[in-house]
Amino acid sequence: MTVLSDGEVHSALAGHDLRGWRFDRGEIFKNYKFSTFMDAIAFIDRLARFAEEANHHPDLENHYNRVRVALHTWSESGVTDKDLALARRIESVAEAPEL
């Protein structure tokens, strides 16, 4: 698996399917805000299933009704196509606007 260049990551994030995702310090990330704590936890539960199936696990931070999702490929020390694919899958289960 090859680490994507900064330009490749920025180009991918410019696409409509990854709106709101950002790239900084070797990872892609997005912040989500939900109506309630339980909505945020339900989102984490939904995305955890996809992450486990892909054997690719995001860094997650939960602060009451907010969730920060960050992705990078540990074994490659950077962002790969695997991260972009999981970000797209996470978007498919996100039912909240970005922060």
Buried (B, 14 or more C-beta within 10 A) or exposed (E): EEBBEEEBBEEBBEEEEBEBBBBEEBBBBBBBBBEEEEBBBBBBEBBBEBBEEEEBEBEBEBEEBBBBBBBBBEEBEBBBBBBBBBBBBBBEBBEBEEE
